[in-house]
Amino acid sequence: LSSAAGSGGGLVQPGGSLRLACAASGITSDYYHIGWFRQAPGKEREGVSCINGKDGYKDYAASVKDRFTASRDTFKNIVYLEMNDLKPEDTAVYYCGVYILNLWRGRFCSLGRQAYTYWGEGTLVTVSS
């Protein structure tokens, strides 16, 4: 059974940085995506970043591009989300998820939450002065 566990949230001032970590386990397929999503109060969960587990391809939401960077430690099966220049509108509960594809579908990764079937518990990021 695949699972994901996210950590690293906290309180930070605008312009500050945080690094989230997602430990994925139990993934038996070579073809999977790890995604970072966030959900602010009263809003739907939205995709922030994703990484293709097979070839490392990454994608980002337009709202975080050039500020957030995803990376991975393939030996530890941990995916990181480095968040810089944080803004109050980045305040949300951040979740990591796993999307198992079971076959190669190309050099991309999905930011659509419907594709993801395994979710970690969220970690709260609060950006406030």
ABEGO torsion letter per residue (X at the ends): XBBBBBBGBEBBBBGBBBBBBBBBBGBABABBBBBBBBBBBGBBBBBABBBBAAAGBBBBBAAABGABBBBBBAAAGBBBBBBBGBBAAABBBBBBBBBBAGBBAEBBBBABAAABABBBBBBBBBBBX
